């Protein structure tokens, strides 16, 4: 992700205005649907990711999701739910869930900003950077369960192997 050195208007109350600057600086396709919603498409190493930001001024919170370009077959949902528990045990920020209706795995996090002057550009960059790196990190585990026929435990072990050197 591109680090930004932006002149930020300190009076901005809506964090999506800052998110829009981050997205534009990275040349990612986005749709600012309303003042409270933004959808962003980000190319990844394994798949494309759909980022969605939603701002609720009345509660001073921004909800964020990063969805995989992957559908989980109904027959694999129980195993994926087991995998989600294993993955979430490893998380420090946010969590993974499954959008039940669509069968799409996603990273989720909400930022409470009530009482703060505003979110900083660094906080929002970190949020997006962490989400994308965690999605890249765990994408293979989902693939191992869905297409590789591995158990959730085997999938986690395989996905978390740290390769040494280069091939």
VOGU-3710 file (C-alpha; in Angstrom, 3 decimals, decimal comma):
1> xxxxxxxxxx> 0,000/0,000/0,000  1,195/3,506/-0,763  2,211/5,534/2,289  0,686/8,982/2,106  1,945/12,372/3,109  -1,324/14,255/2,708  -2,260/17,639/3,980  -5,309/16,576/5,963  -8,100/18,923/6,924  -8,359/18,437/10,707
11> xxxxxxxxxx> -12,029/19,446/10,686  -13,146/16,416/8,656  -15,627/14,420/10,701  -16,373/11,665/8,229  -13,561/9,071/8,083  -14,677/8,029/4,595  -13,249/11,294/3,292  -9,820/10,089/4,446  -10,462/6,574/3,144  -11,249/8,082/-0,258
21> xxxxxxxxxx> -7,840/9,801/-0,260  -6,085/6,510/0,579  -7,993/4,654/-2,140  -7,288/7,323/-4,765  -3,580/7,384/-3,857  -3,424/3,610/-4,489  -5,339/3,867/-7,796  -7,976/1,390/-6,601  -11,402/1,376/-8,234  -14,094/2,631/-5,871
31> xxxxxxxxxx> -17,681/3,763/-5,652  -18,567/6,401/-3,058  -22,237/5,436/-2,989  -23,272/7,987/-0,351  -21,587/10,091/2,330  -21,903/7,018/4,568  -20,847/4,183/2,208  -17,911/3,312/0,006  -17,074/0,156/-1,943  -13,525/-0,503/-3,157
41> xxxxxxxxxx> -11,991/-3,212/-5,373  -8,416/-4,192/-4,546  -6,314/-6,697/-6,504  -4,625/-9,271/-4,309  -2,054/-11,996/-4,686  -4,567/-14,868/-4,534  -7,794/-13,106/-5,541  -9,415/-9,695/-5,735  -10,847/-8,260/-2,537  -13,975/-6,175/-2,057
51> xxxxxxxxxx> -13,604/-3,567/0,659  -16,696/-1,945/2,093  -16,733/1,009/4,482  -19,827/2,216/6,300  -19,891/5,314/8,542  -22,580/5,853/11,178  -22,289/9,353/12,536  -25,086/8,801/15,078  -22,985/6,191/16,934  -19,596/7,517/15,840
61> xxxxxxxxxx> -18,514/4,216/14,321  -17,079/3,028/11,037  -17,676/-0,574/10,010  -15,244/-2,158/7,567  -15,231/-5,459/5,676  -12,779/-7,055/3,276  -14,504/-9,859/1,350  -12,790/-12,615/-0,619  -13,673/-13,320/-4,237  -14,720/-16,840/-3,202
71> xxxxxxxxxx> -17,981/-18,678/-2,540  -18,143/-21,428/0,074  -20,292/-24,385/-1,033  -23,053/-25,344/1,404  -21,469/-28,766/1,900  -18,277/-27,121/3,261  -19,845/-24,554/5,603  -19,470/-26,620/8,799  -15,759/-27,120/8,119  -15,339/-23,445/7,229
81> xxxxxxxxxx> -16,990/-22,471/10,521  -14,403/-24,628/12,324  -11,674/-22,938/10,311  -13,022/-19,500/11,257  -12,667/-20,359/14,947  -9,034/-21,411/14,409  -8,259/-18,291/12,383  -9,917/-15,931/14,862  -7,791/-17,363/17,682  -4,781/-15,945/15,798
91> xxxxxxxxxx> -6,251/-12,456/15,287  -5,284/-9,362/17,243  -7,461/-6,924/15,342  -10,763/-7,659/13,643  -12,129/-11,100/12,942  -13,128/-13,340/10,072  -16,708/-14,332/9,414  -18,857/-15,843/6,713  -21,547/-13,809/4,996  -24,152/-16,527/5,339
101> xxxxxxxxxx> -26,497/-15,389/2,587  -23,761/-15,180/-0,060  -21,330/-17,761/1,336  -18,445/-15,279/1,179  -15,635/-15,228/3,767  -14,586/-11,791/4,978  -12,471/-9,868/7,431  -14,513/-7,495/9,619  -13,688/-4,696/12,004  -15,454/-1,673/13,485
111> xxxxxxxxxx> -13,756/1,480/14,736  -15,430/3,471/17,484  -14,600/7,129/16,929  -17,145/8,881/19,146  -15,471/11,602/21,157  -12,341/11,596/19,016  -11,650/14,567/16,799  -11,419/12,174/13,832  -9,662/9,026/12,669  -6,115/9,618/11,512
121> xxxxxxxxxx> -4,922/8,746/8,036  -2,360/6,403/9,657  -5,066/4,501/11,572  -7,096/4,008/8,408  -4,047/2,991/6,350  -3,138/0,478/9,061  -6,675/-0,907/9,122  -6,685/-1,524/5,373  -3,114/-2,838/5,363  -3,798/-5,286/8,226
131> xxxxxxxxxx> -7,026/-6,501/6,625  -5,388/-7,137/3,261  -2,356/-8,887/4,762  -4,538/-11,115/6,989  -6,778/-11,982/4,034  -3,715/-12,908/1,957  -2,309/-14,894/4,881  -5,433/-17,016/5,430  -6,762/-17,314/1,870  -4,877/-20,596/1,303
141> xxxxxxxxxx> -6,490/-22,124/4,400  -9,944/-21,533/2,920  -8,803/-23,031/-0,387  -7,356/-26,105/1,344  -10,720/-26,802/3,032  -12,942/-26,016/0,037  -10,903/-27,496/-2,820  -8,061/-29,453/-1,230  -10,154/-31,754/0,939  -8,104/-30,874/4,041
151> xxxxxxxxxx> -9,463/-30,593/7,566  -9,546/-27,144/9,175  -6,548/-28,035/11,386  -4,515/-29,358/8,438  -5,460/-26,281/6,422  -4,257/-23,921/9,146  -0,981/-25,793/9,514  -0,353/-25,686/5,768  -1,374/-22,033/5,410  0,840/-20,875/8,275
161> xxxxxxx> 4,012/-22,569/7,078  6,672/-19,920/6,648  8,690/-20,686/3,507  12,454/-20,250/3,745  14,393/-18,797/0,818  13,171/-18,725/-2,761  12,519/-21,406/-5,353
//
